[in-house]
Structure formats: C-alpha cells, structure tokens
Amino acid sequence: MMRTRPLKVALLGCGVVGSEVARIMTTHAADLAARIGAPVELAGVAVRRPDRVREGIPRELITTDATALVKRGDIDVAVEVIGGIEPARTLITTAFEHGASVVSANKALLAQDGAALHAAAEEHGKDLYYEAAVAGAIPLIRPLRESLAGDKVNRVLGIVNGTTNFILDKMDSTGAGYQEALDEATALGYAEADPTADVEGFDAAAKAAILAGIAFHTRVRLDDVYREGMTEVTAADFASARAMGCTIKLLAICERAADGRSVTARVHPAMIPLTHPLASVRGAYNAVFVESDASGQLMFYGPGAGGSPTASAVLGDLVAVCRNRLSGATGPGESAYAALPVSPMGEVVTRYHISLDVADKPGVLAQVATVFAEHGVSIDTVRQQGRQDGVGEASLVVVTHRASDAALTGTVAALRKLDTVRGVASIMRVEGE
C-alpha cells in the first residue's frame, strides 16, 4: 500500500548533474513513487545563481540559502551535488542534525572526510549514500559494500577517469601526442578548461581512496593514496608498450598485502597487457576489475561521468534511502572494522619498464645489469638498439621482474649516476599480469 504523504527532497546544487536529477525526479515521478512506496517531492533547490533559467524547475523552489533549506526540519533526504569541500561538508552535517539522510556525489569530500561524515550519519541515525562518487552510472559502491560483504576482496584495479582514458586511447589508436589528444578531449567536452584534476590523477586518487576503504573495510584517506599524473606519457611509450603486447592506462590500484596485514592505494599510468579486459576499455568509458577469494574476477564497465549517468546513480541511492526512511531503518554505514594500516608506495611489489639513452659502446649493458643486481632487482628482458638521431648513442629498454617499488626507485636513481647513461627516457610500471 502506497503512503500518500510525499518524502521531501532538498537538492543542493543544480549544475549538469543536479539539473538532470531534478528532471528525472519530475518526469519519472510515478515510477519512482511505485518503486519507493511513496511519492517523492522536490522541496527546494539551492543554487548560487538564482537568475539562471532552469527548465522544469518552478522558480519558487529556487533558493540561494542552502543552509536554511537543510534546516527546515521537514526534509527527508538532502541530495548534495555541489562538489568540493565547503560548503558541502557543513551542509551535509547540518542535514543530519536536522533529520535528513544524505545522498552525495562528492568524491573529494568523501575521500578526505568520509570517516567524519559516516560518524555524523551514525550519530543521528541517518543514511549516507554515495554511489555516484565513483565511476558514474556503474554500480560499484553497493556491490563492494553489500554484494561482496561475505567475500574477501584482494585487489581493485580500475580505469576511473574518462578524460584520461579518452586521451590515452586517442594517443594509442592514432599516434597523437599528449597535447594533441588533450586538445581534442577539450573540444569534445571530455576535458575541463583546467584539466589538472584529471590528468594529474587527483580525481582518480579520490576515487581510489573511497574504493580501498570499502573493499578492505579500513579507513583510507586521500593523503594515503600515491599519485602520479599522465602528462609525461609519450608516443614513444606507446610504441614500447606495443612491442610488449601492452597498452597504457591511468590506473587506480587498491591492493591487500600478500600477508593480509596492510593495504595500498595508488594511481599512476601503467602498461597493461592487451589480453587484460581493462585494455579494451576505449574512449571516455570507465571499468573496474575486482579480484576476490570466492567470486574470483569481476569487471564493472560503463560510462563513468556525465549528467545522465551520474544522475542515474544518484537516483538509485535516493530510492534506497527513501525505502529505508519508510521502513524506519538505515542501510550499511562505514565498515572499517579491519583497521588495516596503509603501506607506503615503497613497499608495493611491481614491475618496471625502463627506457635508457646510453653510450653505444662495449660494457654498457654489463654496467647497467650490475646496478640492477646491487639493488636486488632481477631483469626479465633487455632490448638494445642504436639510435638514428645520435652518433654513438643507443636506446636500452629493460623490463624487470617483480620487486619492491623502493628497490626499483633506488635502481633508477643509481642508473642516472652512471657516466654511460645519458638519460632516463621513461619509467613506467607494468600491471595486470
């Protein structure tokens, strides 16, 4: 039996995602009511620029006073799609204090202050849902938090930023340089005017922190995530990757240590074999590969950004929270019972692909091999060829076996000091094998 009194929703932010949330709430009102068991009503929309025309939203719902909106006392759910740290953080905690549950798409805030927000939600007996904070429309948070709750997740490996995947895919498929591919991404609307958050890995790092925390039942903050951007990736790197049967992706990697006593979270460009499912993820799409004890290997794939896909995830959370509201229950909160420490990047075990510009003379390979041996790093393959653009110079490509990142970093530092090494052309990790 459907309840006649509507559940009231406050929408905080009405940009690309917020306007799509409002549109779907209006056009699909009957379907949403049937799924929830009660109608949902848009009770107010907080914006910064009230004079902008917002099709389908009555002007009397528009307000610039977001704080007053969440303090009303009759709001059942606050949907936060403002982004950033403040005023979003204060508005969310204020919503809890005044009786509302919260649905958020704010990856940066959750990665930085997720523990405090979960604590506030628990203190006031309210829900905090955020499926839209990672990978857009792809159902990922709920499967990790609920469907795999009885399993042991060991690794989460994913492409979680569509802008960077578009750029790298364009470089791979057309031979374009980084700047050329970025310019095309900007022209098509995939990249922001300032793409720093995407191309330097900040966006992916925030998502990695959220994924690691949920997957491993421990608290992982943004500061715990090792981060490298992809602005230094070149066409030559792709040529080397192809020679190895690989491509290059900007990956978010969250791992449980082999002994199970710690976790790591990192974001960086990496070579990945063409046989790996993530290698075939093209354009601006996202995909996340999960490895667990009982379920084995799972992959989640789909559009990772955009107004409609992200709004779909927001509305899915809204339905779940409203159902909880009607039943007088709350959904799963933070599950940080494992409390595993986050290890530094130096303890990560990985492989390196290193391209060196060296003097083309006898004994160079032996010197290089000696440096690797002194740092306890085993060499898998070596490829050497003379360079056409330099007399007496050669290119030396070394691919290592697995070793600690600290040992590999120390090896590279020592190589730079050799007189016969003219330069380290590129360094890239090899993953997914």
Helices and strands as residue ranges (DSSP letters): E 7-12, H 16-27, H 29-36, E 40-46, G 59-61, E 62-63, H 66-70, E 77-80, H 88-97, E 101-104, H 107-123, E 128-129, G 131-133, H 141-142, I 143-147, E 153-159, H 162-174, H 178-187, H 196-199, H 202-216, G 222-224, E 226-227, H 235-243, E 246-256, E 263-273, G 277-280, E 285-292, E 296-303, H 307-327, G 345-347, E 349-359, H 364-374, E 379-386, E 393-400, E 403-404, H 405-416, E 421-430
